[in-house]
Amino acid sequence: MTDTILVVTQYYPPERGAAQVRLGAIVRELSRRGVAVEVVTALPNYPTGAIFPGWRHRLLQYRDEDGVRVGRVWVYAAMGSGLARLANYLSFGLTSVLGILRAARADWTVVEYPTLFGALPAVLLSRLRRRRVVLLVADLWVDSIVEVGAASDGLLVSVLRRLERWMLRSADRVTAVTEGVRDGLLAKGVRPEQLAWLPNGADTEMFAPGPGDSSLRSRFGLRDDTAVVLYAGTHGYVHGLEVVLDAADVLRDRSVEFLLVGSGSEKAELVADAAARGLANVVFADPVDPETVAELLRISSVSLATVRAGDLFRTIRSAKMLPAMSAAVPVVYSGDDEGSRIVAGESAGIVTRPGDGAALAAAVETLLDDPDRAAQLGRAGRSWVEREASWRRLVGDWLAELDPSVTVGESRGSAGAARDTAERGTSR
């Protein structure tokens, strides 16, 4: 029986971002199921590149966060790329060792793999202490830094690939987040019996359809007479959010406002670009908690998910689509990846070519002009999330894969469900 889990991750709430929301949701669901969870993570600093106010710059400190013991280790706070960012990754890898050594003994050590420098020390230490290890893999980091040009094939990358291969093969279980990641793991020598499946999900209770709070319009600087098109999430390079500005430019004479909530490396440039174009129908807002995102979805007519074009991004499932689908809000998905195929296949929205602002604008207009179709797409999205992508369902199935003796209550997780997952490889 899996009674205790130690989670090691560089990214965790109160930070905002896909990884943070994901890990926070997984930990909440584990706790709800009676699993004793402890977390080792960094002092919150993402995406600002500075330690959040109210946190002491100590090497290790503990807080009870929503009933979970969370150990926060010091990290060199930095954003962007280059040596400063490398120091950020390395510092967490080193200081996380102290948190792991101070943590209570656990049945499983769950290590998120955002970077090799952050994950490898946790895996190595856990193996030396004869602890069972499961890796959560949302991105194959070494491949990514080569493909984006941050590193070139050579001796250093060869060493990194060897270290990554050892880490993957030495884990008891390796959890894939997307089908593309699963295929990449198999290509790197991960055995099929090692693989587990835990894609992004949604909290179907928090993100649910319902009446909207009109006071949110004044709070976020929106007019009273416009349709709201919402993007809530990180403003990073991968998201290619200039396509939203292009669409807003096309629709500048229509009674619609694009609300972009979040922060990230590209936000300042996006704000400047919108101002230069005179886009009065684009409103930027700071990151908010998931509960506020849920409220914003209830006043939105359309939700956006955007992913830049390119082979590197074809394995992505944009986490932005899932809360919207759960809230029965139709999605316009600008991308060509796993997420876009889900939206199209489940009739939960309209998919447009990545980077095509005119097509995105046309899709938004289509949904605004045909509210019955928009409602139908929203209902289809909600139905799919309830069947396939609620955190209760996904975490239950995942626990059953880690330990078939686990009984998971209302979720499908069971030894039989684990066999179903193994047989189908992944869900959509």
N, C-alpha and C positions, 0 to 999 in steps of 0.2 A: 504493500500500500504506500503510495507517495504521500507522505504526511508533511514533509518540510522541503522547501525549495529556496535556494539562495539565487537571486538574480543579480548579475553583474552587467551593468550597462553604463556607457558614458552619458547617455541622453535619457532624461527622465523628467516628468512634471516637477515643478511648475513651469519648466520650459515648454514652449509651444513648437510643434512640428509633428510630422507624421510618425517618426520613431517614438517621440515622447508620448503622444496620444496612444499609440499602439501598446507600448510597455505599461503605461498606466492602466489601460483597460484590461490587459492580461492579468496584472497583479490584483486589480479589484475583483476580477472574476475568480481567480484562485482563492483569494481570501473569502469570497462569498461561499465557496465550496468547502470551507473548513481547512484548507491547506495553510500551514504556517509559512509565511513568506517573509524573507528578509532581503533588503536591497542594498547593494553597494553601488554608488554612483558618484558623479562629480558634483561639485558645487555648481548650482545653476548659473549658466553663462551664455547659453545659446538662445537666439541668434545674435545677441548684441555684441558678443566678444568681450564682455565685462561681467564680473561676478555680480549677481543681482543684489540690490540693496537689502539690508537686513541680515546678511549672512557674514559670519566672521571668517576671516582668512586663516583658518586653522587646518592642520594637516588632516585631521579626522574629527568629525562631529556627528552626533546622532540626534534624530528627531523622530517622534511618532507622527507619521503622516497617514491619516485615514486608517488608523489601527495597524499600520505596518511599520516595523522598525527599519529606518532608512539611515544608512551610514554614508555621509558625504565626505569625499576626500578632496584635498586641494588639487586644482588643475590650473595650468597656465592658460588663461583665457585669451583666445584669439579667434578671428574669423578669416575668411578668404582662403588663400593658398600660400604656398611657399614655406619658408623655414618657421615662421611663427605658427602656422597651422600644424606643421610637423611636431613642433614643441608641444602644442596642445594635446595631440594624440599620445606622444611619448609620456608626457607628464601623468596622464590618467593611467596609462599602463603600469607605470611605476608605483604611483600612490595607491592604486586600487589593491595592490598586494597587501598593504597594511589593513585595509578594510576587510579583505577576504580572511586574513589571519585572525582578525578579531571577531568574525562572524560565528554564529552558532553552527554546529554540525548540521548538515542538511542531506536529505536523500539524493537530491539532484542539485548540481550547480548549473544554472541556465545562463549562458554567456551570449550576449548580443554581439554580432560580428559586423560592426560598422567599419572598423579598420583593423588591420593585423596588429598594429602596435597596441591597441586597446584590448584586443581579445586574447592574443597569444599568451601573455603572462598569466591570465586567469585560468586558461586551459592547462598550461604547464603546471601551475601550482596545484590545481585540483587533481591532476594525474599523479603528481608526486605524493599527494596526501591520500591517494586511492579513493577519490570521490568520483561518483558518476557525473558525466558532463553531457549536456545537450547544448549545441550551438544553434542560435537563431540567426539565419542568414537571409538578409533582405537584399544584399548586394555583394557581388564578387569583387572585392575592393581592388585587388591587384590588377585584375583585368580592366577595371574602370579607370585607374590612374594611367594605364598605358593608352587606353583608347581615347582619353581626353587630352593626351599629350603632356600630362604632368610628369611622366617618366617614360623613358624609352627602353626598349629591350636591350639588355646588356647584363653585366655581371650582377648588379644590384637587384634588378628585377628577377633574374634567375634565382638568386638567393631567397627573395621574397616568395616566389612561387613554391620553392621547396619547403619553406617554413609553413606556408599556407596548406600545402598538401599534407604535411605531417599533422598539422592541427586538425584538419578535417577528418583525416583517417583515424586519428586517435580518440575522437569524441565517440561516446557511446551512441548518441543519436545526433543527427544533423537535420534541422528543421528548415524547410524551404518556404518562402513567402509567395513565390510566383512559380509558374510552370517553367519560365525561362531560367530562373535560378536553379530549379530542380535539375533541368537538363545540364546546366553548367556544372553542377555538383557531381553528377554521374560522370561527366567527361573528365573531371579531376580525380576520379578514382574512388569516390564515395560509393560504398556498397549499397545496393537497393534496400537491403534489410536495415541499414542505418538510417534511412530517410524517414522523416516525419513531415507532417503538413500542417501549417498554421498561417493561412493568408490573413490579410487585413480584414477586419470585421467592423461592426457597428453595434452600439448600445441601443437596442430597439425600444427601450423604455425612455431613455433620454431623448433620442432622436425619433420623435413620433409626430404624426400630423395632429394639428389642433389649431385653435384660434390664435391669431397673432396679437402681439402687444403693440398697439399703435404708438406708444411713447418711445419705442426704439427708433422711430424715424427722426425725431428731434435729437435724440441722443447721438445718432450717427450722422447728423447733418443731411438727412434725406428730405426731399419735398413730400408733401402730403398726397400729391396727385400723380405719382409716377409708379410704374411697375419696377420692381427691384430685381436685378440680376446679381447674384451673390457669388463671389469667389472668396473662400475662407481657407487660408493655408499659407505655406511658405512662398515667398516671392524670390525664387532662386533661378539660376540659369536653366536648369532642366525643365522648368515650367513654361518658358517661352511666353511670358505674359504680355509681351508687346502685341500679340494677336488680339488680346482683349481691347487694347487701346485702338487698334485698327477697326475693330467691330464698333466700338463706341463712336469713332469718327464717322462711320457710315450711318449710324443711328442718332446723330447729334440733334436732328430735328424731330425726333420721336419722344414721346413722354415715357422715357425709360432711364433709369440710373444704374450704373455698374458700381457695386460696392465691393471694394477689394480690401479684405481684412487680413492682417498678418504683417510679417516683416521678413527680411532676408537680404541677401547680398545684392539683389537687383532692384530693391524697392526705391532707393534714392534716384536712380536713373529713370525708373518708371514714373515717379512723381514729377521729375523735371520734364520728361517727354510729354506727359499729359498737360502740364502747364504751358509748354511751348506750343502745343497744338490748340490750346484754348478749349479743352474738353471739359466743359462744365457738367457733363453727365457722368463723370468718373469721380467717385469719392473714395479716398483712402482712409483706412482706420488702423489703429494699432492692434496687435494680437489680443484676443479675448479668450476666456475659458470655454470649454466645450459646452457648458450649459447656455452660455450666451450665443454660441453658434447655433444651438438648437432653437433658440428663440428667434434668431435672425432668419433661419430657414422658414419659419412659420409666416414671415411677412414677405417672403421672396416668391416670385413667380417662376424663376428659372435659377438653377445652380450651374456653375461652370467647373469643369476639370480640363486642364490644359497640360500637354506634354510636348516638348520640342520634337521635331522630326529627327530621325537618325536611327541607325541600327542599334546604337548603344542603348536607346531608350525603349526598344520594342518589348522588353520583358517587364515593363512597369505596369502596375495597377494603381492608378492614382487614388490615394486614400480620400481625396476630396469627394469622390462620387458616392461613397458608402453612406455617410451621414445624410446626404441629400436623398438618396434612394430610400433610406430608412424612414425619412420624414415625408415620403411621398411627393417630393419635389422633382419635376423632370430635369434631366441632366443634359446639357450640351457639352459634349466631350470633343475637344479639339486634340486629336492624337491618333496614332496608329500603333497600338500596343495591346497588351492583354486587357487592360481596363476598357478600352474602346470596344473590344470585341464582346465583353460582358454587357455593356450598355446596349449595343446593337442587338446582340443575341437574345436578350431578355426584354427587348422593347421598352427600355426604361428611359429613353431619351433619344437625342439625335447626335450622330457622330459626324464630325467634319474633318477635313484634311488638316493636319498640323500646320500651323502658321498661316492659315487662310482666313484673314479677318472678314472678308466679304461673306464667305460661307458661314462663319460663326454668326455674323449679324443676321443673315437670312434665316438661320435656324432659330435664333431668338425671336425674330419676327413671326415665324411660323407658329411657335408656341403661344406667343401673346395674342395672335389673331385667332387661334383655335383653342380656347380654354378647355373644351371637352376632350380634345386629343391630349392636351397637356395633363389633364387629370387622369386620363387612362394610362399614360406613360408613368405618371407618378405612382399609381396603384400597382402597376406591374413591378416597379422597382422595389416598393415596400414588400410585396409578396415574395420576391426573390431573396431579399435580405432576411426576412423571417425564416425562410426555408433553409438557406444556404450560408448566410454570412453574419448571423448574430454571434456576439462573443460567447454567449452561453453554449451555443452549438459547437463553435470552433474550438474553444478551450476544452470542452468536454471530450471531443474527439481526440484532441491532441494528448490529453492526459491518458486516455485509453491506449494510445499508441505507446506512450512511455511506460505504462504499467497496466496491462490488461486486467489486473485485479481491481482497478478503480471502479467504483460505482458512481455515476455522475448525475443522478436524478433526472431532471427534465430534459437535459440535452441528449443527443443521440449517442454520446460517447459511451462505448462499451467495447468489449473484445470484438463483437461482430462488426461494429462500426469501424473499428480500426482495420479489420480485414477488408471492409468495403473500400476504405480510403486507399489501402495498399493496392487493391485490384484496379481502382480507377486511376491511380497515380496521383492526380490532383483534381480538384473541382475547377469550374471555370473562373 
